[in-house]
Amino acid sequence: MREVEVAQQNRTRAVAIEQERVNRARELEIVAREREVELQRIEKEKALEEERKNISNVIRERVAVEKRSHKKKSVLKKYVKSQKLSVCAK
């Protein structure tokens, strides 16, 4: 009778230990999945930030080109105006 009780307790203990292992493995899997998701999110944010930076650089270059173009046009207008004035003065 005592042996049966001891065997039953051992089985109960073994089942509890196995359940604990299963729970621990499940929790580790959840943590690993969350970690992977977070790493992917970080990688996505890095890629987006890089793309934003590239877009910003393109815009900056376009603005610089526009300014140079505007400045050249302004200089040409002044030159043409001065040429017209000098032709009219002659």
Protein Blocks (a to p, Z undefined) as FASTA:
>chain_A
ZZmmmmmmmmmmmmmmmmmmmmmmmmmmmmmmmmmmmmmmmmmmmmmmmmmmmmmmmmmm
mmmmmmmmmmmmmmmmmmmmmmmmmmmmZZ
